[in-house]
Amino acid sequence: MTTAGALLGRDSELAALRAWIGDAVAGRGRVVLVTGEPGIGKTRLAQELATLADSAVVWGRCAETAGAPPFWPWLEVVRRLGVSEPPSGEIDSSPQDRFRVVEAMAGAVFAAAARQRPLLIALDDLQWADEASLLVLRHVADRVADAALLVVATVRDPGLGGVLDDLVRSPGTESLRLTAWGPHEVARQLESLGAGRADADRVHDVTGGNPFFVREVARAVAEGTWSPGGAPGGVRDAIGARVDRLDAETRGLVRAGAVIGRRFPLAVVADILHTPVEECLGAADAAVASGLLARVGGGELRFAHDLVRDAIRGALSTAETVALHRAAATALEAHWAGRLDGHLAELAWHHLALAPYGHAASAREWALRAGAEAVRRLAFEEGVRLYRAALDVAAAWPDDVEPCRAHLALGRAAFLCGDLGTAVSAAVAAAGRARDAARPDLVAEAAFVLEPVPDPAIGVVLTELCEEALASVTEDALRARLLALRSHLAFYAGDHELTRSASEAALDLARRAGDTAALVAALRARHDACPGPAGRDVRLALADEMVVLAERTSDARTAMWGRLWRIDALVEGGELGRARDELAPLTVAVERVGGPASGWHRDRAEACVAQAQGRFEDARAAAARGFERMRLIERSSATGAFLGTQWALARHVGVSDDALSMARTWVEPPPRFRTMGRVSRAFLLLRAGFPDEADAQFRQAGPPEAWSWPVFFTAVGSTLAVLVAAGLDRPDELVAAIETLEAFRGEHVVGSGVSYCGPAELTLGIGALAQGRLDDAVADLDTAVRRCEWAGAPAFLAEAAHHLAAALAIRSRPGDRERARRFALTGDRLVRSLGMTAFAEPSAELLRRLGPGDAGLSAREMEVAGLVAEGLTNRQIATRLVISQRTAGNHVAHILTKLGFTTRSQIAAWRSTTMSDPTHARRGAAP
């Protein structure tokens, strides 16, 4: 039951919670962020969930104390739900490993919500949450709309940033900000707590209307110990006065607990105080009775509020603090003996507090050990903090190798959590220590701290480190890995010759060394060094080698890359059926690897094949699924792949709302991708019906001589440029784009395994048609029709047939018009059967302009069509023509197919029109 005045001034907030609970019951879930300053009543409001819903609430509390395991509040939730915990990371943990656990954790919550209906979860003190826990909440928010789930999370007035920023913007998130009480609510609270004689306006001024502060003042007023002062100092004084009135044993207990954390085991405090647990029970009861502590269960206690703990800890002298940290470290080590791994960070922070007082070397060792464990458990941010703390300890290192390894560890942890600036700085510092130690192998390790990224500034640093290591390292396997890295860096820098030569040398060395890791790195470098149609056969051979290597080593990740390479090369060769067959073994490998990044690779390959084969809904679904998986891991890659699928689909089914929104949002890409970014957005805007916006984007790409295409996007970029220039009537740009695309004649155009654009002749024919070169247009589009049929790309066949019909109709040589009708009908049938909305109206209009024609009907079929127009049944037609009824039915079916019709009445209407053409009438009368 709610105590009197406990939720004063919160009527509207309670009403909102009640409505959201009702929505959750109906399967319309959401995440609610309750924000406000410390002491404002966030936790108290969340506690009302159980009363409002008349059902249990599952709590997860974020630990302020450094060293809590990653996913801590969610681990509490899944344990209370009776769900097994997802596995933690391994020593070579990666962002993908962490997201695998994120997905598993969120999946467990949604499964529980499906059973419990509704599931109510309260997450307290989100400001203390680790990054991994926030990612789970963001994942839940993105999918909560269709779940019987309500998550209420409390967080102090946030500076936000990072995942919390994303969380606030999620459609599944609501925000509820609690504000301070006014003088009226303060007066009512004072009265309810027996402090009505106090001046409410004065108390309001001192406390700012903060409910926690008001209650502390009311308690002091009731006890006669209140002397007004400035908040929160006056409140700290009130709490200090309450502590001073406790007996010595109870004071010792709460002070020891304050050094451990907001929540602490009584047994550990007993060890700190060198007192048996039984003799501490009375002091614990007294602390609870005073309102300073509350019981949690399982032999644990917690402070009533963070502010209580802060006030008690802040009142400790330096000598008391040092003594308590030393005792806490000893007690915790004993308490968790045999189970230290999960508590190393907590121990490390106690030791680090002692570092300035003669325990520096030991503190550093604990911090390094805890940092490694934090990374293993996927708490990358905690690992960064611990490694930094270890490096900040003011004590001499025994040699240069140990600080080098510490900087390497810091850099890897920073890279894993996306802090590239720290990762680069750590790599540079590690290399400096490696030079001092005369260890070129460690200079090489510094170069490997980060994976190559498109950022030119980072590329320069990694290139220098890589070159320095190559100048000194002699061991084949390590040199192979360095050469593979050098090839990747050259690839991002646009140095194609160095990309090629370094990858060749890496592969030769790796094969000679017989080192699996070096061979995999070299194969990946060599694959990236052979882009486009010219390198397709090499890439297929590399894919085969990768698959064989995977079978020999039973390595799922190697198998995944081999299958992906095979699919990409097959699509580029127009072998779409074979590419689709490879999706099944790819899925097996991806499921063994696990994690969203591998799932994203499968999704983007599946989307590309589906888009190429005209399975538009499958392509949309796979692309959206992949974007959701990847956007929080590597947003630039996720966005680029998603946009690639979107503009490929836009050719045939129009522009989606998501794609249009992205096209209108410019995010500055690396310099090499700037032209591609402008032209692809111009294409989407043009297809969406905004030519002026498209023209503005296209102009920002600069003149053709300034265009710069990444080598693996040259064909795709030129294809888009042809279509945009033709659509905007920009003749100079059209000439330049066609000239570049000519180099790919005879090939299928594919964008980095993401978007299929049909044979090059399709776009070349469209460009020739726009320039009025009708013979060239007809020749290229006729080739495109044949190549699309061979590839099994029906949507591109429809597009090619449509443009070929248009070109023939304009050229209008003898026989062209009839050919145009046939191709227009072929295209129109595919347009309607595939749902090609972007071509529906142009196709119908082209058929209207071309007139009825005979659609390639034979003389006998024309005769049968005439009899259908007379209203004869199949039996009557059979009697009139002296054929079987079955044969008559077959003729009618063929006519329907050729004409693209579905009913006999359509045949009758069409035949009545053609009867006015004497040529058709003569053909129809032939026996």
N, C-alpha and C positions, 0 to 999 in steps of 0.2 A: 504494500500500500504506500502511496506517495505521502511523505511526511509533510506537515503543514509548511507552506511557503517554500518547499524545496525547489519548485519549478516556477517561481514567480516570474511573470512577464514572458512566459514561453508558450502562450496559448496558440499563436499562429504556427510556431514551429511544431508543436504537438499535432496540430491539425494536418500539417503537411506530411508528417511521419505516418499518421493514420491513413491518409490517402495513398501514400506510396505502398504501405502494407497491403491495402486493398488491391492495388495494381499488381503486386507480386502474386497474390492469391489467384488473380485472373491470368497469370502467365506473362505479365508485362513488367519485367524486372528493371532494376536500375541500381546504380552506385550513387550514394549520397555522401558528399564531403561536408562534414560539419566543421566549420572553421571558426577561429576566434582566439583571443589572447589566452595565456595560461590563467586558469582559475575562473574562466567565464562560464563553465558549466557544460562543456562539450561531452565529457564522459557521462555526466549525470543525465543528460538528455538521451544519450544512446542507451542507458540503462532502462529507459522507459519503453524500449521496444517490446520487451517481454510482457509488460502490463498491457500495452496497446494491442498487441497481437494475441494475447492469451496463449502464448506458446513459447517454447524455449528459444533462447538466442545463443548461437555459438560464438564465443569470444576468441579473438587473437590479439595479443598485446605486444606491441613493438618494444624492444628492450633499449633503453637509453644507454645502458652499460656497454662499453666497447667489448667486442668479442662474442656477441650473440651469433649463433649459426645463421647462414643465409636462409632466407625463406622463413625466418623464425615465427612470425605471426600466423603464417599459413600452415606451418607444421603443427602449431597448436590447434588450428581449425580442423585439419584432416584427422589428427589423432582423436579429437573429440567426436568427429563424425564416424570414427571406427574404420577409416580408410588407411590402407597401407601407404607409407611414405614413398614418394618417387625417389629413385636413386640419386646420389650426389655425383659430382664430377670425378674424373680421374686426374692423374698428375698432368696429363697433356690437355687439360680442360680448355675449352674454347667458348666463344660467345654462342656457338651453335649448341654446345652441350648445355649451357645454361638455359637456352630457349627450349630445349627438349624437356627440361624439368619444368619450366614455366607452363608449357602446354599440358604436361601431365598433371600438374597441380590444378590448373584451371579446369581441366577435364574432370578431375575428381570432384571438384566443387559443383559443376553442372550436373554430374551424375547424381550427386546427393540431392540437389535441388529437384531433379525429376522424381526422386523417391519421396521426398519430404513434403513438398508443395504446401506452403512456401518454405524455403530455407531462409532464415534470418541470420546474418553474420554481422558482428560488430568488430571492427578493427580499431584499436585504441592507440593514440600517439603516433600517427603516421609520419610525423616529422622525424622520428628515430628509425624509420624503416630502412632497410638496405635496398639497394637498387633492384635486386632480384625480386624482392617482395612487391615493390612498386610495379614491376613489369607484369607480375601475375595479376595485380589489380587492374592494370590497364587492359590486359588480355580479357579479363572478366567483363570489364566495362564495354568492350567492343562487341561482346556476344550476349549481353545480359537482356537485351530488349525482348527476346522470345523465351525467357526462362522465368520460372516461379522462384525468383531469388531477389532478395534485397540485401545489399551490403551497405552498412553505415560506417563510415570511417571518420575518425576525429583527427584533426590536424591543426596545429597552431597557425595563426595568421602567417601564411607561407610567403616566402620570396619566390616559391615555386621554382621554375626552371626544370629542364630535363624531362623525365617521365611524368612528373606532376603536371607540367604544362600540357603535355599530350592528354593526360587524364582529364583535366578540366575541360578541354575542348572536345572530348569524346561525346557523341550523341547520347550515350548511355549514362552520362554523369549529370547529377544535379548538385548544386552548391547551396548550403544553408549556413549563413554567417550569423553567429550569435553576437549580440551587442550588449553593452553594459546596462545595468539597471539605472533607472532614474531615481530621484529622491523618494518618490512614493513607494517604490518596491523596496528600497533600502529601509524605509521606516517600518514597513510590514515585516521584513525579515528580522530587524532588531527586536520588534515586539514579540515575534514568535519564538525568539531565542532568549527571552527574559532580559533584554537590554533596552527596553523601551524608553528608559530615562535618558538615554544618550541623545545628543543632538543629531538628528538624521541628516540634516543638510551638511553639518560638519563632517560626519562620517562619510557622506557621499563625496565631499571634496577630497578627503584624505585617501579614500579607496578608489575613486574614479568609478564607483558603481560596480566594481568587480565582485561577483558573488562570493568567491573564496575569501577575498580580503575582508568583505563585510562580515562573513561568519567568524573569521579570526578576531576581528575587532569586537564583535558582539560577545564572543567568549571571554575576551580580556575585560570588557566592560562588566560582564556579569561577575567576574572573579575579582574585580576591583583593581586590576593591574594595568589598565589602559591609560597611556598618556599620549595624546594625539601627536603624530609626527607625519612626516611625508611618506607616502606610499611609494614603492613597496618597503622601504626601510622600516617604517613603523610596523608593518606586518611581520617583517623578519624579527623585529624586537619582540613582538607579541609571541611568536613561535619560540624564540629563545627564552623568553620568560617562562613559557609553559615547560620547556625542557629543564630549566633550572629548578623548577618545583618538584621534578621527579627525584626519586631516591638515586643513590649513586649507581646501583646495579642497572637500573632502567636507563639512566643517562648513558652509561657505557654501552649498553646494547644498541640504542638508537644511533649513537655516534659511530659504532663499528659498522652497523648496517648501512649508514649513509656513505661510507667509503666503498662498500661493495656495489651498491646500485639501488634502484628504486625497489627492486624485488630481491630477496636473498633467503637462502636456507638458514634456519635457526641453528642447525648443527655447525655451520661454518662460523657464525658469530660466536658460538660457544667455544670453538677452538681458538678463535682470535683472543677471546677473553680468558682462555685457559681455565674454563669452568665447565663442569659436566652439563650436558643439555638439560637434565632434570632440574638443575639449580637455576637455569635461565627461564624456566617456564613462568615463574611468577613475574619476572621483569617483563617478559613478553606480554603477559596479561595486562600489566599496568600500562604498557605503551599503547596497547590496543584500546584500553579504557580511556586513555587520555585523548584519543582521536588522532594520535600521530601515526599509528600503524594500523593495518588491517590484515586479517588472516586470508591467505590464498588457498590453503590446503596443501597436503603433501609435505607438511613440516616447513612451509615457506611463509614469509611475511612480506608485506609491501608497505611503502609509505602511502599515506592517504592522498598525497599529491606531490608532484615534482617539486613544487615550491617549498613544501615541508622539508624534503630531502636537501634541496639547495640551501635553505636557511641553516640547517643543522651542519651541513658540510662546510658552509662558508664561515661558520663560527669557530671551526677548529684552528688551533695554532699550527704553525709549520711542524713543530716537533711532534704534536699529536698526529698530524696527517702522515708524516713519514713512518712513525711507529705503527700506525694502523695499516698502512699499505704493506709494510714488511710482514706484519702478522697475517694479513689477508692472503698474501702470496703463499706463505707457508701453509696456511690452513686450507686454501683452495687446492694446492698441489696434493695435500694429503687426502682431501675430500674426494678428489677426482682421480685418485691413483688407479692406474690401469685403464682409465677412460679419458686421458688428458687431451687427446686429439681434438675433441669437440670444444675444449675450453682453453686452448692455448692462447688465443687472443686476449681473453679475460686476464689470464695470468701475465701475459706480456705487458699489458697496460699498467698493472700494479708494479711490475719490475721497472718499467720505464719511469714511473713516478719516483723511483728510488735512484735513478741514474745520476742525478746531480749530487747525490750524497754518498758517493763512494762505491756504487754498484754498477758502473757504466758497462763494463765488458759483459757481465751476466745479463743485463737488460738488453743489450744488442743481440745476444744469442737467442734470447726468448723471442724478441721481435722478429728476427729472421726466420726462426722456426715457425712462429705463428703466421707470418706472411705466406710461407709456402703452403701451410695447411689451409689458409683462407682461400688461396687461389684454387687449391685442389677441390675445395667445397663450393667453388663457383662464386665466392664472395670477392670478386675482383677489386672492387673499390676498397674494401677492408684491407686486402693485400697491399694495395698502393699505400694506404695510410701507415701500415705497419712497416713496410720497407723504407718509406720516407723517415719514419721515426727511428729506425735502426741506423740509417745513414746520418741522421742528425745528432746521434749520441756523441758527446764530446769525449772521445777516447781514441787512443792510437790504435791503428790496425796492425796486426802482426806482419803483414806483407801487403803487396799491391794486388794479389790475386783475389783475396777475400772481398775487398770493396768493389773490385771489378764484377765479381759474381753477384754482389748485392745490387749493383746498378743494373746488371742484366735482368735480374729478377724483377726489379722495379719497372724496367722498361716493358717487359713482357706482360706484367699485370696491367700496366697502364694501357697497352695496346688492346688487351682483352676487354677492357671496359670502355674503349673508344676515346681515351685521353691521349690523342696523338702527339700533342705538344710535350707532355711529360715523357712519353715513350721515346721521342727523338732526343730530348735532353739527356735522358738516362743512357741511351745508346752511345751518345757522344762522350759522356762521362766514363762509361765502361771502357770505351776504346782508349781513352786517355790513360786509365789505370792499366790496361793491357799493354800499352806501349811501355809504360814504366816498368812493367814486369817482363818485358821482352817476350810476350806471348802472342804471336800473330794469329794463333788459333782462336784466341779470345777476341781479337779484333774482328775475326770472321763472325763469331757469335754475336758481336755487337751489330754487325750488318744484318743479321737474321732476326733482330728483335722485332722489327716491323715487317709485315708483308708489303710488297710494293703497292702503292696507291696512286691515283692520278695527280695528286697534289705535287706540282713541280718543285716547291721548296723542300719537301720531304725527299723527293727523288734525288735532289742534288746531294743531300747529306748521305743518303744510303749509297749513292754511287761512289762518293769519296771513300766511304768505309770499305765498300766492296773492292774497289780498285787497290786500296792499300793492302787488304788481306791477300788479294791475288798476287801481289808483288812478292809476298813472303811465304805463303802456304805452299807446301810441296805434296802433301798427302792427296792421292787421287780422288777419293770420295768427297773430301771437303772441298777440293778445287771444283769438282763437278757441281756441287751445290752452289758454290759461289758464282760459277759461270752461268748456271741456270738463273740465279738471282740477277746477274748482270744483264742477261737477255731480257728478263721481265722489265727491268728498269729502262732499258733501251726501247722496248716496245712502247712503254708509256711516254717516253720522250720523243717518239716518232722516228727513231733512228733504225730504219728497217734493215740496213746492211749489218749493223752490229747485232741486232736481234737475231738475224739468221746465223751469223758466224759464231756468236757466243753459244747459241743453243746447239749447234752442231758439235762444237768442242765439248760442251757439257755432256751430251749424249755419248760421245766416243769415250770420254773418261769414265762415266758412270758404268758403261758396259764393261770396260776394262777392270774397274774396281770390284765389280760384282756386289755392290752395295745397294740394297733394295731402296732405301730412302733416297739415296742420290739418284738412282735410276728413275724413280717416280718424279722427282723434281725436274730432272732433265727432260723426261718425256713431256711433261706439262709445258716446259719452256719451248721445246721444239714444236709442239702443237700450236702454240700461240704465234710462233714465228712463221707459220705457213698458212696465212689467211687466204680466203677467196678461192675461186675456181682453180687457179694455178696450183694451189697447194692441196687440193681435195684428195688426190690419190695418196699423197704422203700422210695426210691426217687420218685417212682410213687405215693405212698400215700401222700408224701409231696407235690408233684405237684398238686394232687387233692385238698388238703387243701388250697394251695395257690390260686387256681382258685376260690374256694368257697369264700375265704376271699376277693378276688378281686371283686366278684359279690356283696358281702355285702357292701363293702366300695366304689364301683365304681372307684377303683384305677387301672388305665391302666398299670402302671409299675408293680404292683403285678401280674396282669393278664399275662403280658409279661413273667415274670419269670416262672410262673406256666406252661405256654404253652411250653416254651423252655425246661424246665425240663422233661416234658412229651415226647417231641420229642426225646430228647437225650436218655431217657430210652427205648423208643420203638425201636429206631434204634439199641440199644445195644441188645435188645431181638430179633432182626431180623424181627420185625413187620414193614416193610418198608412202606406198604400201609397205615397202620394206622398213621404212622409218617407223611406221606405226607398229609393226611387229616387234621392234626393239623396245617399245615402251614397257612391255611386261617384264622382261629381265631387268630393265632399269628400275622398275618399281620394287622388285625383290631386293636389289642392292640398296636402294634408298631406304627401305624399311629396316634393313640391317644397320645402316649407318645411323639412322634416327636423326631427329632434330629438324628445325624448320628450314635451315639453309639447304640441306639436301632435298627436302620436300619442295622447296622453291625451284630448284633445278629441274626436278621432275615436272612440276606444274608448268614452267615456261616451255619445256620441250613438248609437253602434251598440248599446250595452247597453240604452239606454232604448227604442229602437225594437223590439229583440228581446224585451224584457220585455213591452212593450205587446202584441206579437203572439203571446205565448205560446210563444216559442222560448227556453225557460228555460236550456238548456245554453249556447246562443249568448250569452245575456245574462250568465251567470256568467263565461264565459271572457273576454268583452270587459271586464267590470268588473274582474276579477282582473288582466288584462293592463294596463289603465290604471292601477290602483293601484300595480303594480310599477314602471311607468314614472315615476310622478309623486311617489311618497312621499319620495324624497330631494331633490326640487326644492322642493316646497311641500306638506308633509305634511298641513296642515290641509285644503287643497282636495282632496287625494287621499283622505283619510279621509272627508270629508263626502260626496263623490260615491260612494265605495264603499259607505258606509252607506246612502245613498239608494237605490241599486240593491238592496242586501240587504233592506231592509225592504219594498220593493216586491215582491221575489220571495217574501218570507216569507208574504205573503197567500195564495200558491197552492202553494208547494212547501216551506214550513217554513223554519226558521232554520238557517243553516250554522254550523259551529263557529267560523269566523272572525268572523261577525257577532255570535254570542253573546259571544265574548271581548271584542269592541269595546263591546258593550252594557254589559258589566260593568266597563269601564275608563273612568272619567270624566275627560275632559280639559277643563278650564275653557275654554269658548268666549268670544268677544266677547259683551258683554251682550245684544245684539239677537238672538243665536242661542241664548240659554240655555234659553228655553222649548222651542224646537224640539229642542234636544239632549236634554232630559229626556223629552219626550213620545215622541220617536222611539225612545229606548232602552226606555221603558216598553212600547211596542208590540212590540219584538223580544222582550223578556223574557216578555211575555204569550203571544206566539205560540210561544215555546219551552217553555211549560209551567211558568213560574215566576211565578205571579200575585202572590205576596207581594213578590218583588223588583220586579215591575212596579208594584205599588201604591206602594212606597217611592219609586221614581223619579217616578211621576206626582204624588205629594204634594209632592215637591220643586219641581215646576213652579209651585206656589202655587195660590191660588184663581183662578177664571176671570178675575176683574177685573184680576189681575196678569199675565195672559198677554200676551206681546208677540211678535208674529210679524213677521219681515221681510216687506215688502210682496210679494216674489216667492214667499214660502212660506206666505202666509195660507191659501190653499185647501188646500194639502197638510197644513199643520199642523192645520187644523180637521178634515180627514178623519181623520188619525191620532187626534186627540183624541176624535172620535165613536167610533171603533172601540175605543179603550182604555176610555173611560168606559162603553160598553155592555158590554164584556167584564168589567170590574171592578164593574159595578152601581153606578156613581157618577152618580145622576140629575141633580144640579145641574150638574156638569161637562158631562153629555150635552146638557142644554138649551142651555147657553152655546155649545158647539161646533156644534150644529145651527143655532143662530141665525146664527153667523158664516158657516157653509157655505151657508146659504140664498142669500146674495148671488151665489153661483156656479151657481145652478140654470140648466140649459141649456148648461153648459160641461163640457168635459173637464178633469179636475184633473191638472196636471203640475207637478212640482217642479223648477224651474230647469233644464229640459232633462236631468234625471237620472232621475226616477222618474215613471211614468205610473200614475194611480190610478183610471182609468175615468171615466165620466160622474159628475157630482156627485149625480145622482139615485140611483145605486147606494148610496152611503154614506148619503144622506138616507133612503132606504128602509130600510136596516139600522137606522138610528137610530130611525125611526118604529116599526119592528117591536119594537125593544127597549123602547119606551115604551108599546106596546100600541095604537098608533094604526094599526089594521089596514087601514082603507080607504086612508089616506095611504101606508102601506107598499106595498100592492098597486099603487097608481097610480104611485108613483115607481119601483118595481122593474120594472113593466111597461114604463115609458119607458126605463129603463136597458137592458132586454133589446133593445129596438129600436135604441137608439143604439149599443150594443156590436156588434150585427150590422152596422150601417152602417159603423162604424169599422174592422171587421175585427179585433176584439180578442176572440178566442175564450175566453181564460181568464176575462176579466171577464164575457163572456156566460154562461159556465158558473156563475160566482159569482152573477150576477144571477138566473139561472134557478133556482138552488138556493134562494136566499132568497125568491124569489117563490113557489116551490112551498111552502115552509114557511109563508109568510104566508097563502096560500090555504087550506092545510090547517087552520090555526088558525081562520081566519074561518069556513070551512065553510058558506058559503051554497050554495044550489042551483047545481050545476055547478062549484063551486070545487074539489071533490075530484078530479074528472076532469081539470080544467085543471092542478091541482097535479101529478097523475101525469105528464101530458105534459111539463111544464116540468122535473120531477125527472128524467125519462128523458133529455131534451135535455141537461141539465146533467151527468148521470152519464156519458153517452157522451163528452162533451168532457173531463170530469175524467179518465176512463181513457185516452183517446187522447192527451191532452197530458201525462199524468204528473203531475197536480196532487195530489201526495201529501197536502197539507194538507186536501184536501176528500174524499179517497177514502173514509174511514170515515164521516164525516157524510153523504155522498151516499148510500152504501149503506144506512145506517141510515134515512134519510128514505124511501128506496124501500121498505124493509121495513115502515115504519109506514103508508105509503100503500096497501100491498097491491098485488096484481097489476094490476088495472084492465085496460083493453083497449088502452092505448097509442095510441089513435087509429086502430086497425085498422078497415078497412071490413068490411061484412058478408061479402063474398066472402073477404077475408083471414082473418076469424075462422073461416070454413068450412074453408079450406085448412089453417089451424093445427090444427083438429080432426082432419083426415085425417092430418096429420103425426103427431099424438098417437096415432092408431091404428096407426102404423108403416108407412103407405103410402109408396112411392117417388114421385118426380115423374111417372113414366110412369103409375103406378096412379092417382094423383090426376087426371091428365089424362083417363084413361079414365072415371073415376067422374063427373067434372064435364063431360065432353064438351067439353074445351078442348085446345089443343095442349100438347105437353110443354114447349115453350119458355115458354108463358104460365104454366104451373104453376110452372116454375122461377123466373120473375120474381116471382110472388106470394110464394114462399118467401123470395127475396132481400129483398123489401120488408119482410116480417115480421121477418126477422133485424135489418134496419137499424132499424126503428121500436122494436123491443124492446131493441136494444143487445146482441143475442146473437151468438154465432159458430157455434153447432152446432144441428142439428135436435133433439138430445136436450133442449136447453134449451127449445125451443119446446114439445116434448111435455110437459115437466114443468110449464111455465107454463100450458098449455091444460088440463091435468088439474086444476089448481087453479081456474081460472076456470069450468070446467064446473059447479062446485057453485053458481055464481051464476046464478039463473034468468034474469036479464036478459041475461047473456052467452050463455046457452044458447039463448034465443030468437033473439038476433041471429045466432048462428052457424048456426041452422037455416034462415035466410031464403034463398031461391033467388037 
